[in-house]
Amino acid sequence: MIDASPRDPGPAPPDATAAVSDDPAVGLRAVRSLATLAERLEALQVGRARSLGWSWQEIADELGVSRQAVHKKHGATLLDGRGARTRKDR
């Protein structure tokens, strides 16, 4: 029989707990960490989508931004063979 009960995810990650801290310095550092993580995830997923043939418009639609905005932000970078971000030669 499969257990369909929700799993306890355990304690919240430090950044999630810090985000609601009464100390603004702690909370703001958490916000910065989360923003950095979001930027990295976005770059990774945009690169993945492009490598799978997605158009800039399709990516923009999923992100809720214009095609021009997503192209301006990510169009000049490519994933090299190791997954590192590199600037395109002009």
Residue, then its C-alpha position, 0 to 999 in steps of 0.5 A: m500500500i502506498d502512503a499518501s500522507p504528506r511528508d514532513p519537510g523537516p525544519a525550514p532552511p535557514d534563509a526561510t527562517a531568517a526571512v521572517s526574523d525580527d532583526p532587519a539585517v538578518g531578514l535583508r540578508a535572507v532576501r538577498s540570498l533568495a534573490t541570488l538563488a532565484e536569479r541562478l535558477e532563472a538563468l539555468q532554466v532559460g538556458r535549458a529551455r533554449s537548448l531544447g529549442w524554446s523560443w524567446q516568446e515561449i520563455a517570456d510567456e512562462l516568466g510573465v515578461s516580454r520577449q524583449a525583456v528576457h532576451k535582453k537579460h539572457g540573450a548575450t549569454l550561453l551555456d558552455g559544455r560544462g554548464a558555466r555561463t559565458r559571454k557570446d563573442r560579438 
